[in-house]
């Protein structure tokens, strides 16, 4: 299964919603809290070419975007292909 990583902060309701959906879809993920980990913030910034909002999501090191992009991929049946690859 592909490795999913979500960059989030401690007080982000959309981050919580994203993690809830990933759990519901039974997609394991790693979480990196950018508000308490400067290395994770730097990593997110490099991966996303400077995105400043959370959540940001990567699958196998490829940036896919945030919550909206994740749900669109799921609705278009693209998410299953990525996480099973």
Gaussian input, Z-matrix of N, CA and C with variables (Angstrom, degrees):
# hf/3-21g

backbone

0 1
 N
 C     1     B1
 C     2     B2     1     A1
 N     3     B3     2     A2     1     D1
 C     4     B4     3     A3     2     D2
 C     5     B5     4     A4     3     D3
 N     6     B6     5     A5     4     D4
 C     7     B7     6     A6     5     D5
 C     8     B8     7     A7     6     D6
 N     9     B9     8     A8     7     D7
 C    10    B10     9     A9     8     D8
 C    11    B11    10    A10     9     D9
 N    12    B12    11    A11    10    D10
 C    13    B13    12    A12    11    D11
 C    14    B14    13    A13    12    D12
 N    15    B15    14    A14    13    D13
 C    16    B16    15    A15    14    D14
 C    17    B17    16    A16    15    D15
 N    18    B18    17    A17    16    D16
 C    19    B19    18    A18    17    D17
 C    20    B20    19    A19    18    D18
 N    21    B21    20    A20    19    D19
 C    22    B22    21    A21    20    D20
 C    23    B23    22    A22    21    D21
 N    24    B24    23    A23    22    D22
 C    25    B25    24    A24    23    D23
 C    26    B26    25    A25    24    D24
 N    27    B27    26    A26    25    D25
 C    28    B28    27    A27    26    D26
 C    29    B29    28    A28    27    D27
 N    30    B30    29    A29    28    D28
 C    31    B31    30    A30    29    D29
 C    32    B32    31    A31    30    D30
 N    33    B33    32    A32    31    D31
 C    34    B34    33    A33    32    D32
 C    35    B35    34    A34    33    D33
 N    36    B36    35    A35    34    D34
 C    37    B37    36    A36    35    D35
 C    38    B38    37    A37    36    D36
 N    39    B39    38    A38    37    D37
 C    40    B40    39    A39    38    D38
 C    41    B41    40    A40    39    D39
 N    42    B42    41    A41    40    D40
 C    43    B43    42    A42    41    D41
 C    44    B44    43    A43    42    D42
 N    45    B45    44    A44    43    D43
 C    46    B46    45    A45    44    D44
 C    47    B47    46    A46    45    D45
 N    48    B48    47    A47    46    D46
 C    49    B49    48    A48    47    D47
 C    50    B50    49    A49    48    D48
 N    51    B51    50    A50    49    D49
 C    52    B52    51    A51    50    D50
 C    53    B53    52    A52    51    D51
 N    54    B54    53    A53    52    D52
 C    55    B55    54    A54    53    D53
 C    56    B56    55    A55    54    D54
 N    57    B57    56    A56    55    D55
 C    58    B58    57    A57    56    D56
 C    59    B59    58    A58    57    D57
 N    60    B60    59    A59    58    D58
 C    61    B61    60    A60    59    D59
 C    62    B62    61    A61    60    D60
 N    63    B63    62    A62    61    D61
 C    64    B64    63    A63    62    D62
 C    65    B65    64    A64    63    D63
 N    66    B66    65    A65    64    D64
 C    67    B67    66    A66    65    D65
 C    68    B68    67    A67    66    D66
 N    69    B69    68    A68    67    D67
 C    70    B70    69    A69    68    D68
 C    71    B71    70    A70    69    D69
 N    72    B72    71    A71    70    D70
 C    73    B73    72    A72    71    D71
 C    74    B74    73    A73    72    D72
 N    75    B75    74    A74    73    D73
 C    76    B76    75    A75    74    D74
 C    77    B77    76    A76    75    D75
 N    78    B78    77    A77    76    D76
 C    79    B79    78    A78    77    D77
 C    80    B80    79    A79    78    D78
 N    81    B81    80    A80    79    D79
 C    82    B82    81    A81    80    D80
 C    83    B83    82    A82    81    D81
 N    84    B84    83    A83    82    D82
 C    85    B85    84    A84    83    D83
 C    86    B86    85    A85    84    D84
 N    87    B87    86    A86    85    D85
 C    88    B88    87    A87    86    D86
 C    89    B89    88    A88    87    D87
 N    90    B90    89    A89    88    D88
 C    91    B91    90    A90    89    D89
 C    92    B92    91    A91    90    D90
 N    93    B93    92    A92    91    D91
 C    94    B94    93    A93    92    D92
 C    95    B95    94    A94    93    D93
 N    96    B96    95    A95    94    D94
 C    97    B97    96    A96    95    D95
 C    98    B98    97    A97    96    D96
 N    99    B99    98    A98    97    D97
 C   100   B100    99    A99    98    D98
 C   101   B101   100   A100    99    D99
 N   102   B102   101   A101   100   D100
 C   103   B103   102   A102   101   D101
 C   104   B104   103   A103   102   D102
 N   105   B105   104   A104   103   D103
 C   106   B106   105   A105   104   D104
 C   107   B107   106   A106   105   D105
 N   108   B108   107   A107   106   D106
 C   109   B109   108   A108   107   D107
 C   110   B110   109   A109   108   D108
 N   111   B111   110   A110   109   D109
 C   112   B112   111   A111   110   D110
 C   113   B113   112   A112   111   D111
 N   114   B114   113   A113   112   D112
 C   115   B115   114   A114   113   D113
 C   116   B116   115   A115   114   D114
 N   117   B117   116   A116   115   D115
 C   118   B118   117   A117   116   D116
 C   119   B119   118   A118   117   D117
 N   120   B120   119   A119   118   D118
 C   121   B121   120   A120   119   D119
 C   122   B122   121   A121   120   D120
 N   123   B123   122   A122   121   D121
 C   124   B124   123   A123   122   D122
 C   125   B125   124   A124   123   D123
 N   126   B126   125   A125   124   D124
 C   127   B127   126   A126   125   D125
 C   128   B128   127   A127   126   D126
 N   129   B129   128   A128   127   D127
 C   130   B130   129   A129   128   D128
 C   131   B131   130   A130   129   D129
 N   132   B132   131   A131   130   D130
 C   133   B133   132   A132   131   D131
 C   134   B134   133   A133   132   D132
 N   135   B135   134   A134   133   D133
 C   136   B136   135   A135   134   D134
 C   137   B137   136   A136   135   D135
 N   138   B138   137   A137   136   D136
 C   139   B139   138   A138   137   D137
 C   140   B140   139   A139   138   D138
 N   141   B141   140   A140   139   D139
 C   142   B142   141   A141   140   D140
 C   143   B143   142   A142   141   D141
 N   144   B144   143   A143   142   D142
 C   145   B145   144   A144   143   D143
 C   146   B146   145   A145   144   D144
 N   147   B147   146   A146   145   D145
 C   148   B148   147   A147   146   D146
 C   149   B149   148   A148   147   D147
 N   150   B150   149   A149   148   D148
 C   151   B151   150   A150   149   D149
 C   152   B152   151   A151   150   D150
 N   153   B153   152   A152   151   D151
 C   154   B154   153   A153   152   D152
 C   155   B155   154   A154   153   D153
 N   156   B156   155   A155   154   D154
 C   157   B157   156   A156   155   D155
 C   158   B158   157   A157   156   D156
 N   159   B159   158   A158   157   D157
 C   160   B160   159   A159   158   D158
 C   161   B161   160   A160   159   D159
 N   162   B162   161   A161   160   D160
 C   163   B163   162   A162   161   D161
 C   164   B164   163   A163   162   D162
 N   165   B165   164   A164   163   D163
 C   166   B166   165   A165   164   D164
 C   167   B167   166   A166   165   D165
 N   168   B168   167   A167   166   D166
 C   169   B169   168   A168   167   D167
 C   170   B170   169   A169   168   D168
 N   171   B171   170   A170   169   D169
 C   172   B172   171   A171   170   D170
 C   173   B173   172   A172   171   D171
 N   174   B174   173   A173   172   D172
 C   175   B175   174   A174   173   D173
 C   176   B176   175   A175   174   D174
 N   177   B177   176   A176   175   D175
 C   178   B178   177   A177   176   D176
 C   179   B179   178   A178   177   D177
 N   180   B180   179   A179   178   D178
 C   181   B181   180   A180   179   D179
 C   182   B182   181   A181   180   D180
 N   183   B183   182   A182   181   D181
 C   184   B184   183   A183   182   D182
 C   185   B185   184   A184   183   D183
 N   186   B186   185   A185   184   D184
 C   187   B187   186   A186   185   D185
 C   188   B188   187   A187   186   D186
 N   189   B189   188   A188   187   D187
 C   190   B190   189   A189   188   D188
 C   191   B191   190   A190   189   D189
 N   192   B192   191   A191   190   D190
 C   193   B193   192   A192   191   D191
 C   194   B194   193   A193   192   D192
 N   195   B195   194   A194   193   D193
 C   196   B196   195   A195   194   D194
 C   197   B197   196   A196   195   D195
 N   198   B198   197   A197   196   D196
 C   199   B199   198   A198   197   D197
 C   200   B200   199   A199   198   D198
 N   201   B201   200   A200   199   D199
 C   202   B202   201   A201   200   D200
 C   203   B203   202   A202   201   D201
 N   204   B204   203   A203   202   D202
 C   205   B205   204   A204   203   D203
 C   206   B206   205   A205   204   D204
 N   207   B207   206   A206   205   D205
 C   208   B208   207   A207   206   D206
 C   209   B209   208   A208   207   D207
 N   210   B210   209   A209   208   D208
 C   211   B211   210   A210   209   D209
 C   212   B212   211   A211   210   D210
 N   213   B213   212   A212   211   D211
 C   214   B214   213   A213   212   D212
 C   215   B215   214   A214   213   D213
 N   216   B216   215   A215   214   D214
 C   217   B217   216   A216   215   D215
 C   218   B218   217   A217   216   D216
 N   219   B219   218   A218   217   D217
 C   220   B220   219   A219   218   D218
 C   221   B221   220   A220   219   D219
 N   222   B222   221   A221   220   D220
 C   223   B223   222   A222   221   D221
 C   224   B224   223   A223   222   D222
 N   225   B225   224   A224   223   D223
 C   226   B226   225   A225   224   D224
 C   227   B227   226   A226   225   D225
 N   228   B228   227   A227   226   D226
 C   229   B229   228   A228   227   D227
 C   230   B230   229   A229   228   D228
 N   231   B231   230   A230   229   D229
 C   232   B232   231   A231   230   D230
 C   233   B233   232   A232   231   D231
 N   234   B234   233   A233   232   D232
 C   235   B235   234   A234   233   D233
 C   236   B236   235   A235   234   D234
 N   237   B237   236   A236   235   D235
 C   238   B238   237   A237   236   D236
 C   239   B239   238   A238   237   D237
 N   240   B240   239   A239   238   D238
 C   241   B241   240   A240   239   D239
 C   242   B242   241   A241   240   D240
 N   243   B243   242   A242   241   D241
 C   244   B244   243   A243   242   D242
 C   245   B245   244   A244   243   D243
 N   246   B246   245   A245   244   D244
 C   247   B247   246   A246   245   D245
 C   248   B248   247   A247   246   D246
 N   249   B249   248   A248   247   D247
 C   250   B250   249   A249   248   D248
 C   251   B251   250   A250   249   D249
 N   252   B252   251   A251   250   D250
 C   253   B253   252   A252   251   D251
 C   254   B254   253   A253   252   D252

   B1=1.4593
   B2=1.5240
   B3=1.3089
   B4=1.4563
   B5=1.5228
   B6=1.2750
   B7=1.4522
   B8=1.5214
   B9=1.3224
   B10=1.4549
   B11=1.5211
   B12=1.3180
   B13=1.4595
   B14=1.5201
   B15=1.3278
   B16=1.4567
   B17=1.5229
   B18=1.3120
   B19=1.4635
   B20=1.5197
   B21=1.3265
   B22=1.4632
   B23=1.5220
   B24=1.3248
   B25=1.4682
   B26=1.5264
   B27=1.3062
   B28=1.4625
   B29=1.5309
   B30=1.3180
   B31=1.4715
   B32=1.5173
   B33=1.3098
   B34=1.4606
   B35=1.5226
   B36=1.3308
   B37=1.4606
   B38=1.5333
   B39=1.3275
   B40=1.4650
   B41=1.5300
   B42=1.3197
   B43=1.4676
   B44=1.5294
   B45=1.3274
   B46=1.4657
   B47=1.5236
   B48=1.3215
   B49=1.4572
   B50=1.5329
   B51=1.3159
   B52=1.4709
   B53=1.5234
   B54=1.3230
   B55=1.4659
   B56=1.5294
   B57=1.3329
   B58=1.4664
   B59=1.5249
   B60=1.3388
   B61=1.4666
   B62=1.5265
   B63=1.3237
   B64=1.4678
   B65=1.5239
   B66=1.3205
   B67=1.4665
   B68=1.5361
   B69=1.3293
   B70=1.4702
   B71=1.5279
   B72=1.3223
   B73=1.4644
   B74=1.5284
   B75=1.3589
   B76=1.4692
   B77=1.5309
   B78=1.3247
   B79=1.4598
   B80=1.5254
   B81=1.3251
   B82=1.4645
   B83=1.5296
   B84=1.3153
   B85=1.4576
   B86=1.5196
   B87=1.3011
   B88=1.4647
   B89=1.5217
   B90=1.3159
   B91=1.4604
   B92=1.5187
   B93=1.3270
   B94=1.4625
   B95=1.5261
   B96=1.3180
   B97=1.4677
   B98=1.5325
   B99=1.3106
   B100=1.4575
   B101=1.5268
   B102=1.3210
   B103=1.4656
   B104=1.5199
   B105=1.3084
   B106=1.4650
   B107=1.5240
   B108=1.3273
   B109=1.4627
   B110=1.5325
   B111=1.3353
   B112=1.4674
   B113=1.5200
   B114=1.3312
   B115=1.4608
   B116=1.5253
   B117=1.3308
   B118=1.4657
   B119=1.5302
   B120=1.3291
   B121=1.4633
   B122=1.5263
   B123=1.3115
   B124=1.4628
   B125=1.5303
   B126=1.3446
   B127=1.4664
   B128=1.5236
   B129=1.3316
   B130=1.4631
   B131=1.5235
   B132=1.3130
   B133=1.4532
   B134=1.5289
   B135=1.3192
   B136=1.4675
   B137=1.5275
   B138=1.3267
   B139=1.4597
   B140=1.5299
   B141=1.3294
   B142=1.4649
   B143=1.5225
   B144=1.3161
   B145=1.4631
   B146=1.5224
   B147=1.3342
   B148=1.4533
   B149=1.5149
   B150=1.3286
   B151=1.4669
   B152=1.5245
   B153=1.3174
   B154=1.4585
   B155=1.5184
   B156=1.3261
   B157=1.4585
   B158=1.5214
   B159=1.3144
   B160=1.4620
   B161=1.5143
   B162=1.3019
   B163=1.4571
   B164=1.5296
   B165=1.3088
   B166=1.4563
   B167=1.5202
   B168=1.3210
   B169=1.4632
   B170=1.5162
   B171=1.3261
   B172=1.4658
   B173=1.5206
   B174=1.3179
   B175=1.4623
   B176=1.5142
   B177=1.3301
   B178=1.4668
   B179=1.5229
   B180=1.3234
   B181=1.4568
   B182=1.5133
   B183=1.3320
   B184=1.4638
   B185=1.5233
   B186=1.3083
   B187=1.4566
   B188=1.5204
   B189=1.3423
   B190=1.4685
   B191=1.5232
   B192=1.3255
   B193=1.4572
   B194=1.5102
   B195=1.3259
   B196=1.4528
   B197=1.5176
   B198=1.3279
   B199=1.4618
   B200=1.5301
   B201=1.3213
   B202=1.4687
   B203=1.5195
   B204=1.3236
   B205=1.4648
   B206=1.5238
   B207=1.3223
   B208=1.4686
   B209=1.5284
   B210=1.3178
   B211=1.4639
   B212=1.5298
   B213=1.3260
   B214=1.4743
   B215=1.5328
   B216=1.3199
   B217=1.4677
   B218=1.5240
   B219=1.3249
   B220=1.4653
   B221=1.5294
   B222=1.3190
   B223=1.4674
   B224=1.5264
   B225=1.3263
   B226=1.4666
   B227=1.5312
   B228=1.3406
   B229=1.4697
   B230=1.5217
   B231=1.3233
   B232=1.4648
   B233=1.5206
   B234=1.3155
   B235=1.4593
   B236=1.5156
   B237=1.3261
   B238=1.4646
   B239=1.5145
   B240=1.3297
   B241=1.4628
   B242=1.5240
   B243=1.3374
   B244=1.4589
   B245=1.5220
   B246=1.3216
   B247=1.4663
   B248=1.5197
   B249=1.3328
   B250=1.4598
   B251=1.5126
   B252=1.3379
   B253=1.4733
   B254=1.5140
   A1=109.14
   A2=116.08
   A3=122.11
   A4=110.89
   A5=115.05
   A6=120.03
   A7=109.70
   A8=117.02
   A9=123.42
   A10=107.95
   A11=115.79
   A12=120.41
   A13=108.14
   A14=115.38
   A15=121.01
   A16=108.69
   A17=115.00
   A18=121.62
   A19=106.09
   A20=116.39
   A21=120.67
   A22=110.65
   A23=114.13
   A24=121.15
   A25=107.86
   A26=115.29
   A27=120.40
   A28=112.67
   A29=117.32
   A30=120.61
   A31=110.78
   A32=115.42
   A33=120.85
   A34=108.99
   A35=117.68
   A36=119.68
   A37=113.32
   A38=117.83
   A39=119.56
   A40=109.81
   A41=117.58
   A42=120.74
   A43=109.43
   A44=116.03
   A45=120.09
   A46=111.04
   A47=116.52
   A48=121.08
   A49=110.83
   A50=116.63
   A51=121.59
   A52=110.48
   A53=116.67
   A54=120.41
   A55=111.06
   A56=116.68
   A57=120.42
   A58=110.96
   A59=116.54
   A60=119.63
   A61=111.83
   A62=117.30
   A63=119.99
   A64=110.31
   A65=116.61
   A66=120.34
   A67=110.44
   A68=116.69
   A69=121.60
   A70=110.93
   A71=116.14
   A72=121.26
   A73=112.16
   A74=115.76
   A75=122.52
   A76=112.17
   A77=114.58
   A78=121.47
   A79=107.51
   A80=117.35
   A81=119.14
   A82=110.51
   A83=115.86
   A84=120.46
   A85=110.25
   A86=113.63
   A87=121.93
   A88=106.00
   A89=116.27
   A90=120.15
   A91=109.83
   A92=116.10
   A93=122.28
   A94=107.30
   A95=116.05
   A96=120.79
   A97=109.06
   A98=114.74
   A99=120.06
   A100=113.45
   A101=117.48
   A102=119.45
   A103=112.61
   A104=118.05
   A105=120.56
   A106=112.90
   A107=117.26
   A108=120.86
   A109=108.40
   A110=115.45
   A111=120.23
   A112=112.32
   A113=116.97
   A114=120.78
   A115=111.00
   A116=116.39
   A117=121.02
   A118=110.42
   A119=116.76
   A120=120.60
   A121=110.28
   A122=116.65
   A123=121.66
   A124=110.44
   A125=115.58
   A126=120.91
   A127=111.08
   A128=117.36
   A129=121.36
   A130=110.46
   A131=116.92
   A132=121.31
   A133=111.46
   A134=116.35
   A135=120.29
   A136=110.87
   A137=117.01
   A138=121.72
   A139=111.59
   A140=116.11
   A141=121.22
   A142=112.95
   A143=117.13
   A144=122.71
   A145=111.37
   A146=114.91
   A147=121.13
   A148=117.49
   A149=118.61
   A150=119.60
   A151=109.79
   A152=115.63
   A153=120.11
   A154=112.68
   A155=117.58
   A156=120.85
   A157=109.89
   A158=115.10
   A159=121.31
   A160=107.92
   A161=117.75
   A162=127.14
   A163=112.00
   A164=114.43
   A165=122.76
   A166=105.12
   A167=116.71
   A168=120.86
   A169=110.18
   A170=115.41
   A171=122.17
   A172=108.28
   A173=115.53
   A174=121.94
   A175=106.97
   A176=115.59
   A177=121.93
   A178=111.83
   A179=115.97
   A180=120.94
   A181=114.93
   A182=118.07
   A183=121.87
   A184=108.39
   A185=116.29
   A186=122.08
   A187=109.95
   A188=116.12
   A189=119.31
   A190=111.93
   A191=118.51
   A192=121.95
   A193=111.33
   A194=115.20
   A195=121.02
   A196=112.58
   A197=115.15
   A198=121.86
   A199=112.16
   A200=117.19
   A201=120.65
   A202=111.80
   A203=116.35
   A204=120.57
   A205=110.93
   A206=116.12
   A207=120.24
   A208=110.69
   A209=117.16
   A210=119.36
   A211=111.51
   A212=117.07
   A213=119.78
   A214=110.38
   A215=116.68
   A216=120.00
   A217=110.22
   A218=116.15
   A219=119.77
   A220=110.81
   A221=117.03
   A222=120.42
   A223=111.79
   A224=116.92
   A225=121.46
   A226=112.62
   A227=116.88
   A228=122.81
   A229=113.54
   A230=117.34
   A231=121.61
   A232=111.55
   A233=117.18
   A234=120.99
   A235=111.05
   A236=117.11
   A237=120.34
   A238=111.57
   A239=116.30
   A240=120.39
   A241=111.17
   A242=116.47
   A243=119.95
   A244=112.72
   A245=116.89
   A246=118.48
   A247=112.10
   A248=118.09
   A249=120.28
   A250=112.83
   A251=117.18
   A252=120.60
   A253=111.33
   D1=145.84
   D2=-178.61
   D3=-68.04
   D4=155.44
   D5=177.96
   D6=-92.87
   D7=121.08
   D8=179.87
   D9=-105.85
   D10=133.54
   D11=178.68
   D12=-128.16
   D13=131.75
   D14=177.87
   D15=-116.66
   D16=126.25
   D17=175.92
   D18=-93.69
   D19=126.14
   D20=-173.49
   D21=-144.83
   D22=-179.67
   D23=172.07
   D24=-128.44
   D25=167.52
   D26=-176.73
   D27=-67.41
   D28=-31.02
   D29=-176.30
   D30=-119.02
   D31=68.04
   D32=-177.80
   D33=-135.81
   D34=103.60
   D35=-178.20
   D36=-62.97
   D37=-32.59
   D38=178.93
   D39=-71.58
   D40=-33.47
   D41=174.44
   D42=-62.18
   D43=-45.39
   D44=178.50
   D45=-60.88
   D46=-41.58
   D47=178.92
   D48=-64.24
   D49=-39.80
   D50=178.28
   D51=-62.78
   D52=-45.97
   D53=179.65
   D54=-64.65
   D55=-38.09
   D56=176.87
   D57=-61.35
   D58=-43.88
   D59=178.43
   D60=-64.36
   D61=-43.38
   D62=178.28
   D63=-60.28
   D64=-41.58
   D65=176.87
   D66=-63.10
   D67=-44.05
   D68=179.89
   D69=-60.89
   D70=-40.36
   D71=-179.86
   D72=-81.91
   D73=1.10
   D74=179.69
   D75=58.52
   D76=42.84
   D77=176.87
   D78=-107.59
   D79=111.15
   D80=178.97
   D81=-67.57
   D82=149.24
   D83=-178.28
   D84=-147.99
   D85=159.79
   D86=172.37
   D87=-108.79
   D88=138.58
   D89=179.74
   D90=-110.46
   D91=136.25
   D92=175.60
   D93=-122.95
   D94=114.37
   D95=-178.57
   D96=-87.26
   D97=108.70
   D98=-174.11
   D99=-77.33
   D100=-14.12
   D101=178.39
   D102=-81.46
   D103=-16.52
   D104=-179.90
   D105=-122.16
   D106=-0.48
   D107=-177.66
   D108=-134.15
   D109=103.05
   D110=-177.10
   D111=-64.50
   D112=-31.52
   D113=176.68
   D114=-64.57
   D115=-40.85
   D116=178.36
   D117=-66.92
   D118=-38.26
   D119=177.81
   D120=-63.32
   D121=-44.31
   D122=178.54
   D123=-62.63
   D124=-44.48
   D125=178.86
   D126=-60.87
   D127=-44.79
   D128=179.18
   D129=-62.84
   D130=-42.57
   D131=-178.89
   D132=-62.65
   D133=-41.92
   D134=178.51
   D135=-67.58
   D136=-44.58
   D137=-177.78
   D138=-63.26
   D139=-41.65
   D140=-173.40
   D141=-96.11
   D142=4.58
   D143=-177.44
   D144=58.21
   D145=40.66
   D146=171.35
   D147=99.78
   D148=14.88
   D149=177.80
   D150=-58.27
   D151=141.96
   D152=-176.75
   D153=-118.43
   D154=5.95
   D155=179.55
   D156=-114.20
   D157=157.38
   D158=176.23
   D159=-125.04
   D160=155.13
   D161=2.25
   D162=-79.73
   D163=154.45
   D164=169.66
   D165=-122.79
   D166=138.93
   D167=-172.90
   D168=-126.11
   D169=137.32
   D170=176.59
   D171=-127.18
   D172=143.26
   D173=173.88
   D174=-122.06
   D175=119.39
   D176=-175.92
   D177=51.82
   D178=41.48
   D179=177.43
   D180=78.23
   D181=1.46
   D182=178.67
   D183=-101.85
   D184=123.08
   D185=-179.12
   D186=-70.76
   D187=127.16
   D188=178.03
   D189=-109.26
   D190=-14.14
   D191=179.81
   D192=119.78
   D193=-146.69
   D194=-176.71
   D195=-113.85
   D196=-153.60
   D197=-176.49
   D198=-58.66
   D199=-46.30
   D200=-178.27
   D201=-60.78
   D202=-44.20
   D203=179.99
   D204=-66.01
   D205=-38.26
   D206=178.36
   D207=-62.37
   D208=-46.89
   D209=-178.78
   D210=-68.44
   D211=-36.13
   D212=176.52
   D213=-63.28
   D214=-42.47
   D215=178.37
   D216=-61.60
   D217=-39.99
   D218=179.02
   D219=-65.36
   D220=-44.45
   D221=-179.39
   D222=-66.12
   D223=-30.36
   D224=179.44
   D225=-89.58
   D226=9.01
   D227=-178.93
   D228=58.20
   D229=26.83
   D230=177.15
   D231=-91.47
   D232=-23.76
   D233=-175.29
   D234=-68.11
   D235=-43.21
   D236=179.37
   D237=-58.40
   D238=-41.75
   D239=179.78
   D240=-61.46
   D241=-42.32
   D242=-178.04
   D243=-68.41
   D244=-45.68
   D245=-175.19
   D246=-76.79
   D247=-19.17
   D248=177.78
   D249=-91.46
   D250=-13.04
   D251=-177.35
   D252=-65.54

